[in-house]
Amino acid sequence: MAELFASMSVKWALDKLSSLLPASLQVATAPSTTCEGLEDLRMLERTMRRIHAMLHDAEEHWIIREESAKLRLTELKELAYDAEDVVDEYEYEANRVSTEVFERSLNTCNGKRKHRRLPTGGTPVNDEHYRIKPGVVPVPSELAVRARKAVQSPEKAAALHACCISVFPIVGMGGVGKTTLAQLVYNDPRVNQSFDLCAWVCVSEYFDTKNITQKIISSLTKESSSLSELADLQEVLGNKLQGKSFLLVLDDVWTERRDTWELLCMPLFASSVCRIMVTTRNEAVAKLVQTMPFYYLDCLSSDDSWLLFQQAAFSVDQQDDTPADLDRLARILLGLPLAIKTLGSMLRYEADEVRWRYVLESDIWDLEPPQKEILPALELSYRHLPIHLKRCFVALSLFPKGYLIDRSEVFGLWISLDIIQCDGHNSAARLYFNEIVDRSFLQVHDIQGLHIMYDLIHDLACFLAADEFFMLEADDGCIEIPPNVRYLSIHRISGEISVASHSLRAIINYTVQCRHSQRTRTHSYKHTHANPTPMSIFEDWAENPEELLLGCEKLRALVFYEDEFFLSKALEGFMGRAKLLRHLHCEYLLDNRYDISEYRLELHGIHSLINLHTLPQLYIGRNICNMGELKSLNKIKELTVRGLADLDRKEDAKEAWLHNKKHLQSLHLDFSRAIDLDDSPDYMSHELLLDNLRPYNSLRKLIIQRYESSKYPSWLGEPSFSNLTTIKFLFCKSERLPTLGELPSLQFLHVREMMFLQHIRQEFFSHGHGFKGFPALKKLKFVQMPEWSEWSGVDDGAFPRLHRLSIRCADNILSLPVAPFLSLVSFQVTDCPNITAIPASPSLRQLHICRCVNLDQLPSFPSLTTLRLGGPFKDNKPCRLLNNLSSLECLTITCNLMTCISLEPQGLPLLRKIKFSSDNLQYCHGLSGFTSLKELNITECP
């Protein structure tokens, strides 16, 4: 429900106003500050609390049907957003006065003037007038359970005729499993082996021949296309398919126009064999495109529905004890797998049987159908989400249908919309995202970690988002944004767009040019590998980019992915007007540039954005930005500064006032250069610079990159940094590490490519003897340390909580500490050819050793269950490493030089799984003696 976000906004503003009011009393010393102004703020606070309570009631009462109630709700939401604006502007003025130490009254801000446009004292906001009466959502009474078998054979869909282009449609209602069946066919190895090329495209309601052709090309080449004309794209596709056998899946097709379908198929005739599988809800579409009888996918039978529901709702040991009458829940769900899985996943979180029966008896099953054919089961699943997950889910409506979602994009969206707060680790975002997936609102799409929202679930999100969320899918003409829209998503748009709106809170742009774009509360324009990107989405603004953000003074977040020259000009006149801005993220299309010498994005004037919580990577250098711009940004939570080596005075670093930023959670300091060495000023010691960049003690995450001094400032590693949990050293040229063992909360330490580091000794753990070191560390990683030869000074009791240890590419290391790591669970040591021994660990369960040729024996690992060995091995005899492993269950050995292997069953009594891989393996001795062996896998053998 859209009121979720209005309620969130007013709650955010209430918290902020409550924290500001005591401060305003303290600063109310100037003669112009009146008691009347403070009373107005108190009155505003009381009004906002009533608005928040009534919006919360509206959410609890679910869906509003009465027109008068809808109107009252709309007015309440308008008041909520206006109240937030008032509080934000008041806070801006209060912070500006505090930062600039102006000797004038706080009532010079226009907060009071704007406040008087809101209801005062509470009389106009009449609780009874705005009370939302309980409403119900009718559900179709004709919904009934129909039968089909749950298991569908991939061969049925793969048995395509032998003509040049054959089209096999799969038809079924939403949520019945058409996409899942198509995926079974598409991913079946037998099908893949039958075709030279395969491509999958999600089409959805809008059938754009050019866009679909672009997606086919991108799916085949894994690259973006720079072409924008359909004729050119079809020529490229035809050349790619020439003489090849081709399988194409078009998922969720709606078009009934024969001309667009035939136009799409034209370049496919270049293939020797083309098989097209189409999924659709519309039987008329199937009849239009079919060259063979379509397959109608029916619903699950009652028994199969109950079986699937049990798998989703109960653990394995609970399935036999479920009350029999609860199988009515599965029958109510129409035999639709998506609905069954979604509701079952929701009820898995409900341990109380009474709660289950409440769901069963719910009147939602007897109501009329809601808009867009949203299934009642899916609505009910949403209804039982916690309030924070409801907001997270509704925000996902800003992604287009069929969009492959990366979790980092979701995290960025939620942070930009202030649904979650940036903590430097995205811990809350991960928790929420995983729960959304667990409840089946998002599905895992592939092994790369991308997710997808099925169409029926997307329809639900859009239905709940109501009129405050809007998606544009037009291609021509001037686009008018409806006045009530606050969160706007643009998809495949090429006409003129007017974004000058005092109501817009977010614009997300998903075009063929951009993967992820957000504007107003969130502006975001991001390049993608999956969608071709021939030119900027804002080409119509190229001549006057400074006019792009006119009228967008209520931006809360601005995330841009564009040409840096365009960005500089667009931001040039915007900085002074963006006083409500909380999130700023600007990057150009070529992301993650290693060499910053050509970086041109200018952020002059950023110092005026004193409400910023996040901002883009800052590049210090000529005509780009200076450290003094950060002085007044005391609310910043995450900060990356690059080009620090270009600072010519230590005072320049101190001007950032990092020590005063109490909210800073994550800090990334990169001592790279943006200025050519011939033109740069005298070299400034990195130690002096880092000493003047000391952050506030509340910091949680610190990354230091390309640091070159031999010493570190004293603050680094001080126990007073009690919240610091993560530290990374990347590409540094220092010869040693600082003392970090006394940090009380440090959990993750990553050291990568410290090319000159030779020794890790006692000073790494503490400044004096007697302190064990690293009391909270859980994960330690060393990568690419070619000169590292010694690791000593580890006393018994050090690393008491270390769970994971990884050492990779340390050519000179001879041995590791003798003292045992008592809590170690996982240990990886690879590409360490000179290492001869590794420490014992009574708790170790997983061990991975690869290319450690001089390691010829292991200590006792009584808890080890999984061992992966990769050659070469000393004397080509890996069995020397298999002693004292009485708990080992899974063994993997990979070595191309290995010709023979002999195992001793009596030394490995619990071994259940063995995997060998070798180009030269000829003999395996001792396998018959493993009585517990369940799986044997031998690959790459002659």
Secondary structure, 3 states (H helix, E strand, C coil): CCHHHHHHHHHHHHHHHHHHHHHHHHHCCCCCCCHHHHHHHHHHHHHHHHHHHHHHHHHHCCCCCCHHHHHHHHHHHHHHHHHHHHHHHHHHHHHHHHHHCCCCCHHHCCHHHHHCCCCCCCCCCCCCCCCCCCCCCCCCCCCCCCCCCCCCCHHHHHCCCCCCEEEEEEECCCCCCHHHHHHHHHHCHHHHCCCCEEEEEEEECCCCHHHHHHHHHHHHHCCCCCCCCHHHHHHHHHHHHCCCEEEEEEEEECCCCHHHHHHHHHHHHHCCEEEEEEEECCHHHHHHHCCCCCEECCCCCHHHHHHHHHHHHCCHHHHHHCCHHHHHHHHHCCCCHHHHHHHHHHHCCCCCHHHHHHHHHCHHHHCCCCHHHCCHHHHHHHHCCCHHHHHHHHHHHHCCCCCCECHHHHHHHHHHCCCCCCCCCCHHHHHHHHHHHHCCCCEECCCCCCEECCHHHHHHHHHHHHHHEEEECCCCCCECCCCCCCEEEEECCCCCECCCCCCCCEEEEECCCCCCCEECCEEECCCCCCCCCCCCCCHHHCCCHHHCCCCCCCCCEEEEECCHHHHHHHHHCCHHHCCCCCEEEEECCCCCCCCCCCCCCCCCCHHHCCCCCECCCEECECCCECHHHHCCCCCCCEEEEECHHHCCCHHHHHCCCHHHCCCCCEEEEECCCCCCCCCCCCCCCHHHHHHCCCCCCCCCEEEEECCCCCCCCCCCCCCCCCCCCEEEEECCCCCCCCCCCCCCCCCEEEEECCCCCCEECHHHCCCCCCCCCCCCCCEEEEECCCCCCEECCCCCCCCCCCCEEEEECCCCCCECCCCCCCCCCEEEEECCCCCCECCCCCCCCEEEEECCCCCCCCCCCCCCCEEEEECCCHHHCHHHHCCCCCCCCEEEEECCCCCEEECCHHHCCCCCEEEEECCCCCEEECHHHCCCCCEEEEECCC
